[in-house]
Amino acid sequence: MNTKVKNIVVCMVMAIFILGFTALCLFMPKPEFLDSERRAPAEFPELSVESIMKDGADYSDSFMKKFDDNYTPDNFPFRDAFRNIKAWVGANIFLQKDKDGVFVVDGYAAEMQEEIDENSIAHAADRLTFIYEKYLKDKGITPYISIIPDKGYFLAEDNGYLSMDYDEFIDKMLASVDFATYINIKDSLSIEDYYKSDTHWRQEQLTDIAKLLVDGMGGSYNSTYTQNVLDVPFYGVYAGRAPKPLRSETVYYLTNDNMANIAVYDHQNRKEISLYDMEKAHGKDAYDMFLSGELSMVTIENSNAKTDKELIIFRDSYGRSIIPLMVDDYAKITVIDIRYLQSTFLGSLIDFEDQDVLFLYSTLVLNASSEMK
C-alpha cells in the first residue's frame, strides 16, 4: 500500500470516527440522571447572541464555556465507559494514587481531608451553642455530643495520603461546645463499618454504636434485629469519582417486631412515612431509604418503647441510618437537621422539657458547616 492510499485510509477512518460520534452526540438519547455521580446532567446552555459574545470577566457565564465544561462532558456518548477506561489507565499505567482528591485503599474510596477549617468549627459551634442557650440551658438540659469520623481517619495517614489531625479536630470542636457531654464512638469504629463506594456507614454494623449512644445517655440498650437484604446494587457517591472502577455493594437494613408498630411523621411534607422508604431504596440513592432521605424534621413515636423517655437528635445524613436502631429505647424521637431548618424556629415546633438531647455530626459536615442554620 503506497503512501497516498495510506493517507486516504487514515483520513476516511478519522472522518467516519468524527462523523459517527457527532451523530451519536446529536441523536443518542441524553441521560436523565448520572447514576455514578448521583446528580442530574447539565442542561443545554442558553443560546443567544449575548451568551455567545460574552468574554473576559463574563466568559464563565458564556454559552461556549457552559457547553464545553458542563454540557458536553455530561452528555458525551458512552460517558461512564470512557471514564472507567480513563480511571483504569490512570491507576494502572500512570500509577496515579488519587483522582481529584479521591483515593482507594483495599477497595475503600475516601476523599482527602487535610485541613482543619477553624471558621467552620466556629460556625458549627455557634449554631449548637445557640440551641443550647436558647432552648436547653434554662430547662436544665445537658446535651450530649458525638462526632463521626469520615473514612479518611482510617485510611489516609497509614497509606501515605494527606490527612488532617482528627484528634485535634475533635478536641477543638469539643472545646467550643464544652456545655455538652461527649460520647466517644470514634474508637469503636473501623473502616469495615463504612460502605466502600460511599461516605456513609453501614447500618448492619452499627448496633454496638447505637448501644454506646443509648447507654451513654443513661439508657440500657438490649435490642436484637433481623438482617434484611436490599435487592438492588448500590453505587455510592465515590463510584464515579474514584481513580479506579468500584464494584457495586449490597445494602442491608435491620428490623425487629417492634418497628412494625412505630409511627413516623415527616413534618416537612406533612405526611406519614416509614423508617425505611422502599421507593427510595429502589431509586437513585439507596441510602435515602433510611428515614426517607434529607428531611428537616421527623418524629418517631413508639408506644411499645422500653421507657417513656424522649430524645431530640440533631444530625446530618449519617444519623438517618442509626436512629432506627434507637427506637426501642425511646417513646418519642424528634429528628432535626438544621441544614434545612432554621434553629431560630425550633421553639415554635418543639416543647423542650426533660428530653435527652444529642448532637450527632460527622467530621465532613462539621468541617464544612456553612449550611448549618
C-alpha positions in Angstrom: 0.0 0.0 0.0 1.6 3.3 -1.1 1.7 6.4 1.0 -1.2 8.1 -0.9 -3.5 5.2 -0.2 -2.5 5.0 3.4 -3.3 8.7 3.9 -6.7 8.3 2.3 -7.5 5.3 4.5 -6.4 7.3 7.6 -8.5 10.3 6.6 -11.5 8.1 5.9 -11.2 6.3 9.3 -10.9 9.6 11.1 -13.8 11.1 9.2 -16.0 8.1 10.0 -15.0 8.3 13.7 -15.7 12.1 13.9 -18.9 11.9 12.0 -20.1 8.8 13.9 -19.5 10.4 17.3 -21.1 13.7 16.0 -24.2 11.7 15.0 -24.3 9.9 18.4 -23.9 13.3 20.2 -26.8 14.7 18.2 -29.3 11.8 18.1 -28.4 9.5 21.0 -30.9 9.9 23.9 -29.4 12.1 26.7 -29.2 10.6 30.2 -31.8 11.8 32.7 -29.6 11.1 35.6 -25.9 10.3 36.1 -26.1 7.3 38.4 -22.3 7.1 39.0 -22.3 10.7 40.4 -25.9 10.8 41.7 -26.9 14.0 40.0 -28.7 15.3 37.0 -26.6 16.1 33.9 -26.0 19.7 32.9 -28.7 21.1 30.7 -28.1 22.6 27.2 -27.0 26.2 27.9 -29.0 29.2 26.8 -28.1 30.0 23.2 -28.3 33.7 22.3 -26.2 36.4 20.7 -25.5 37.8 24.2 -24.3 34.5 25.6 -22.1 33.8 22.6 -20.5 37.2 22.7 -19.5 37.1 26.4 -15.8 37.2 27.1 -13.3 38.4 29.6 -14.7 38.5 33.2 -18.1 37.4 31.8 -16.7 34.4 29.9 -17.5 31.9 32.7 -21.2 32.6 32.1 -20.9 32.3 28.3 -22.5 29.7 26.0 -19.2 28.2 24.9 -17.9 27.9 28.5 -21.0 26.1 29.7 -21.2 24.0 26.6 -17.5 22.9 26.8 -17.2 22.5 30.5 -20.6 21.3 31.6 -23.0 20.1 28.9 -20.6 18.2 26.7 -18.8 16.1 29.4 -22.1 15.2 31.0 -23.8 14.1 27.8 -21.0 12.5 25.8 -21.8 9.1 24.4 -20.7 6.1 26.5 -19.6 8.6 29.1 -19.2 6.2 32.0 -17.3 3.6 29.9 -14.8 6.2 28.8 -14.5 7.4 32.4 -13.8 3.9 33.6 -11.1 3.4 30.9 -9.5 6.7 31.9 -9.6 5.8 35.6 -8.1 2.3 34.9 -5.3 3.8 32.7 -4.5 6.5 35.3 -4.3 4.0 38.1 -2.6 1.1 36.3 -0.5 2.7 33.6 0.4 6.1 35.1 0.2 4.9 38.7 -1.9 7.8 39.9 -2.7 7.4 43.6 -5.7 9.6 43.6 -8.2 11.4 41.3 -9.2 14.9 42.3 -8.5 14.1 45.9 -10.3 10.8 46.0 -8.2 7.7 46.6 -8.8 4.0 47.0 -7.3 1.6 49.6 -8.2 -2.1 49.7 -11.4 -1.3 47.7 -12.5 1.6 50.0 -12.7 5.0 48.4 -12.3 8.1 50.5 -11.6 11.8 50.0 -8.6 13.5 51.4 -9.4 15.9 54.2 -6.1 17.6 55.0 -7.0 20.9 56.6 -9.0 21.8 59.7 -11.3 24.7 58.9 -11.3 26.8 62.0 -14.0 29.0 60.7 -16.2 26.0 60.0 -15.7 24.7 63.5 -16.6 28.1 64.9 -19.8 28.3 62.8 -20.9 24.8 63.8 -20.2 25.5 67.5 -22.1 28.8 67.2 -25.2 27.0 65.9 -25.0 24.3 68.6 -24.4 27.0 71.3 -27.4 28.9 70.2 -29.6 25.9 70.5 -28.2 25.2 74.0 -28.6 28.7 75.3 -32.0 29.4 73.6 -33.8 26.2 74.4 -31.9 23.9 76.8 -29.9 25.8 79.4 -32.9 27.3 81.3 -34.6 23.9 81.3 -31.6 22.2 82.9 -31.0 20.0 79.9 -27.4 19.0 79.4 -27.0 17.8 75.8 -24.7 15.1 74.6 -22.4 15.3 71.5 -20.9 12.5 69.4 -18.6 13.0 66.4 -18.4 10.5 63.5 -15.0 10.4 61.7 -15.1 10.2 57.9 -13.3 7.3 56.2 -10.1 9.2 55.8 -9.4 8.8 59.5 -8.9 5.0 59.0 -7.2 5.1 55.6 -5.3 8.3 54.7 -2.3 8.6 57.0 -1.3 5.0 57.2 -1.3 4.8 53.4 0.6 7.9 52.6 -2.2 10.3 51.8 -2.7 13.8 53.2 -4.8 13.8 56.3 -5.9 16.2 58.9 -5.3 15.5 62.6 -8.7 14.1 63.6 -7.9 14.1 67.3 -7.1 17.7 67.1 -10.2 18.4 65.2 -12.4 16.7 67.7 -10.6 18.4 70.6 -11.2 21.8 69.0 -14.9 21.1 68.4 -15.4 19.8 72.0 -13.7 22.8 73.5 -16.1 25.1 71.6 -19.2 23.3 73.0 -17.9 22.5 76.5 -21.5 22.5 77.8 -22.2 19.2 76.1 -21.2 15.7 77.4 -19.0 13.8 74.9 -19.8 10.2 73.9 -16.8 8.8 72.2 -17.8 6.4 69.3 -14.7 7.1 67.2 -12.6 4.5 69.0 -15.2 1.8 68.5 -15.5 2.3 64.7 -13.4 0.7 61.9 -13.2 1.0 58.2 -15.4 -2.1 57.8 -18.3 -0.1 59.3 -18.5 2.1 56.1 -19.6 1.4 52.6 -16.7 1.0 50.2 -18.0 3.4 47.5 -19.8 5.9 49.7 -19.2 8.3 52.5 -21.7 6.7 54.9 -21.6 4.0 57.5 -23.4 0.7 57.2 -26.4 0.2 59.4 -25.9 -3.5 60.0 -22.5 -2.7 61.5 -23.9 -0.1 64.0 -25.6 -2.0 66.8 -22.6 -1.6 69.0 -22.5 2.2 68.3 -26.2 2.5 69.0 -25.6 0.8 72.4 -22.8 3.3 73.1 -25.0 6.2 72.4 -28.1 4.9 74.3 -26.1 3.7 77.3 -24.0 6.9 77.2 -27.3 8.9 77.7 -28.2 6.8 80.7 -30.2 4.0 78.9 -29.7 0.3 78.7 -29.5 -0.9 75.2 -30.5 -4.5 74.6 -32.2 -4.7 71.1 -31.9 -7.6 68.6 -32.7 -7.5 64.9 -33.2 -9.4 61.7 -30.8 -8.5 58.9 -32.6 -7.9 55.5 -31.0 -7.6 52.1 -32.0 -4.8 49.6 -32.3 -6.4 46.2 -30.7 -3.6 44.2 -27.0 -2.9 43.6 -25.6 0.1 45.4 -23.1 2.6 43.9 -22.1 5.2 46.4 -21.1 8.8 45.9 -17.4 7.9 45.1 -18.4 5.4 42.4 -18.0 8.0 39.6 -15.1 9.9 41.2 -12.6 7.2 42.2 -9.3 6.7 40.4 -10.3 3.1 39.7 -13.7 1.4 39.0 -15.6 0.4 42.1 -17.8 -2.6 42.3 -21.5 -2.4 43.4 -22.3 -3.1 47.0 -25.2 -4.7 48.9 -27.3 -2.6 51.3 -28.5 -4.3 54.4 -31.2 -3.0 56.8 -32.2 -4.2 60.3 -35.7 -4.8 61.5 -37.5 -6.3 64.6 -41.1 -6.8 65.6 -41.3 -3.5 67.5 -40.6 -1.5 64.3 -44.0 -2.6 62.8 -45.9 -0.6 65.5 -43.9 2.7 65.2 -45.5 5.9 63.8 -43.1 8.1 61.8 -44.2 11.6 60.7 -42.5 13.9 58.1 -43.1 17.4 59.2 -41.5 18.9 56.1 -44.0 17.3 53.8 -46.8 16.8 56.4 -47.3 13.1 55.9 -46.8 9.7 57.5 -43.6 7.9 56.4 -41.8 4.7 57.3 -38.4 4.1 59.0 -37.4 2.5 55.7 -38.6 4.1 52.4 -38.7 1.2 49.9 -39.5 3.5 47.0 -36.3 5.5 47.6 -34.4 2.3 48.2 -35.0 1.4 44.6 -34.3 5.0 43.4 -31.2 6.9 42.6 -29.6 6.7 46.0 -30.4 3.6 48.1 -29.1 5.2 51.2 -32.1 7.6 51.1 -34.2 4.6 52.2 -33.3 5.5 55.8 -35.9 7.9 57.2 -36.8 8.9 53.6 -33.7 11.0 52.9 -32.8 14.5 53.7 -35.8 15.9 55.7 -35.7 18.8 58.0 -37.8 17.3 60.8 -39.2 13.9 61.6 -40.9 12.5 64.7 -40.9 8.8 65.6 -43.3 7.5 68.3 -43.1 4.1 69.8 -46.0 3.1 72.1 -44.1 -0.1 73.0 -40.8 1.5 73.9 -38.9 0.2 76.9 -39.1 3.6 78.6 -41.2 6.7 78.4 -38.2 8.8 77.7 -37.9 11.2 74.7 -34.9 12.0 72.6 -34.2 15.0 70.4 -31.4 14.4 68.0 -29.7 17.0 65.8 -28.0 15.1 63.0 -26.6 15.1 59.4 -27.2 12.2 56.9 -25.1 9.7 59.0 -27.8 9.9 61.7 -30.6 8.6 59.5 -29.3 5.0 59.4 -28.5 4.7 63.2 -31.7 6.3 64.5 -33.9 3.3 63.6 -31.7 1.3 65.9 -32.5 3.5 68.9 -36.3 3.5 68.7 -36.8 0.6 71.1 -35.4 2.8 73.9 -37.5 6.0 73.4 -41.2 6.6 73.4 -40.6 9.5 71.1 -37.6 10.6 69.0 -37.6 14.0 67.3 -35.1 14.2 64.5 -33.8 17.6 63.4 -31.5 18.7 60.5 -30.6 22.3 60.9 -29.1 22.4 57.4 -32.7 22.5 56.2 -34.5 24.1 59.2 -33.6 27.4 60.9 -32.6 26.8 64.5 -34.4 30.0 65.4 -37.8 28.3 64.5 -37.3 25.3 66.9 -39.2 26.9 69.8 -42.4 27.0 67.8 -42.1 23.4 66.8 -40.8 21.6 69.9 -41.6 21.8 73.6 -38.2 21.4 75.3 -38.8 19.9 78.7 -36.7 17.0 80.1 -35.7 15.1 76.9 -32.4 13.6 76.2 -30.7 15.8 73.5 -27.9 14.5 71.2 -25.8 16.4 68.7 -24.6 13.7 66.2 -22.5 15.0 63.4 -19.8 13.8 61.0 -16.4 15.5 60.6 -17.3 16.0 57.0 -20.2 18.3 57.9 -18.5 20.0 60.9 -15.5 20.8 58.7 -17.8 22.3 56.1 -20.6 23.6 58.2 -21.8 26.7 56.3 -25.2 25.1 55.6 -26.0 24.7 59.4 -28.6 27.4 60.1 
